[in-house]
Amino acid sequence: MHLENTPKAVDEYLSREEAAMKSPQGANHTALFEEVGKAYGIDPDDLSNAVLERTILGAN
């Protein structure tokens, strides 16, 4: 995992997710993790964990 890319990848994921959730079909989270992970050189599972850390654990 490219740690230096992680914050940018999380930002990108959240931005794409927000846009997708506004569409009638909603967001395909698995596809988003794969697309953004590939673009930033991050494993989709690691990206998922980073998003969870920011959105859930970071809120506390």
Sequence and secondary structure as in RCSB ss.txt:
>XXXX:A:sequence
MHLENTPKAVDEYLSREEAAMKSPQGANHTALFEEVGKAYGIDPDDLSNAVLERTILGAN
>XXXX:A:secstr
  GGGHHHHHHHHHHHHHHHHTSTT   HHHHHHHHHHHHT  HHHHHHHHHIIIIITT 
